[in-house]
Amino acid sequence: MKILHASAEYFPYIKMGGLADMLASLTKEQAKSEEVYVALPLIGKLGKSPQYTGKEYPALLPRDRQTDSLVVSVLKTSRFLEAEEGGVKLYFFESELFQPLDSIYGHAEEHFRFAMFSYACYCLSQILNVDIFHAHDWHTALSLALQKDSVKQIPSVFTIHNLAYQGDHPYWMTGFLKEEPFRLITSPFEHNDKCNYMKAGILSAGKITTVSPGYREETMSEPNGFGLSYCLRQRESDYTGILNGIDSEEWNPEKDKKIFKTYSSKDWKEGKLKNKEGLYKEIGRPFLPTDTPLIGLIGRLTYQKGFPNFLQAFLSRRHLPHRYVVLGSGDPETEKSFFHLSDTFPDVFYFYKGYNESLAHKIEAASDFFLMPSLFEPCGLNQMYSHVYGTIPIVSRVGGLRDTVEESNLLPYKTGIVFEPNDASSLGYALERAKDLYQSTDRYIVVENIMNLNWSWEKRKKEYQSVYTKAIELKI
Ligand code: ADP
């Protein structure tokens, strides 16, 4: 089967969050048995230099070359450059639209840039004549609308990674979608008087998936549907939740070159201790006690991640022996509060502002617990990375977190500590339970259990395969 994925992110080239990791690891697994292609934008600053094969493909279909609008002329000068990565063929969309960017999101004209990328992905799917076209999130959603209107429709799947970001733009900005080469009727995509790319994807795709069964359920009502729950309910029978897997080569304490000492479920006590010492030294806090619980937090500092609740719980539980290491950037107010805590309580709290892949691995390896206070979480990856690193996750009961972490009273089934979402008091009690668990020998059983959990893609890959088969059946 030939599968083309269209995405704005792909690890290690462009990564802003879980989408990059999920797609890179899924495609690596799919490539063991299928022909797998990925279309992604070529921005000026990539995380790694691509291994180009020298082959290139147009970004405009021959029949669309006839007209002479601005859109067409930009696409005429754009192209896909083929590269290879671990058995997967990558197609970098080279265009003046993306070339000047050093990061993928947050720039003006996103409505135009991603619409053009979506057209180009649609064009590539037709040229490569793939069996399945799989688009991810709003950035590539319009390609599904183009696919649906196409004479030669390719069976399609749309994966929602985060419904909070919908690519909704004022209508006056999106008039070009009615013209060549798009020729789209955009009124069905209207939502709150705006043209909503996410809605276009939901209505146009053959099949829809999201990244956990728990999140699927939550998105079909408000507030987690972010206004689009009615569309998802309309498509309920075509909508599946498939939990993300993790890349067990990239995130593996037995092989990880980014951490201070590799370890397994046999020698984790010594391994984690060495990693804690190494981390404390690296962050300039070598005086911190290594026999007190270390709690790691990593993530984009956005509303979704629920950090204000953590701040409240932290202050109310100052008497606990926990140490905290936080890595992230985003909301300036949250950054300011974290810097303030870092300055005020240097023996308890450390904050690193920024994006740092290698520090993320070191925190996972060194921490005893990993805290995720999310208000909503489509899947979440760090709780699964934490499991394999023997780091007990403390998570809110939402989305993919509730699908992957269970606070059972029966020890063999306990895989973490779970608290109620958006509830600082419940989070405070969770921090207390973490202290109790740390001081009890039950912790050894929990750590050994979680290190043996299997979050690999082997099983999930089959679930995607079954969705693909159903999408193909729709077209027969
Ligand atoms: P989301 O996609 O909502 O950001 P996920 O938990 O699905 O959340 O994935 C986040 C991924 O990005 C994880 O691999 C996490 O370690 C990584 N990450 C987030 N922020 C940072 C950061 N500041 N430095 C390094 N890695 C980060």
Residues whose N, C-alpha, C, O or C-beta is under 5 A from the ligand:
A	BS01	ADP	M16 G17 G18 L19 I298 G299 R300 L327 G328 S329 G354 Y355 N356 E357 A360 G380 L381 N382
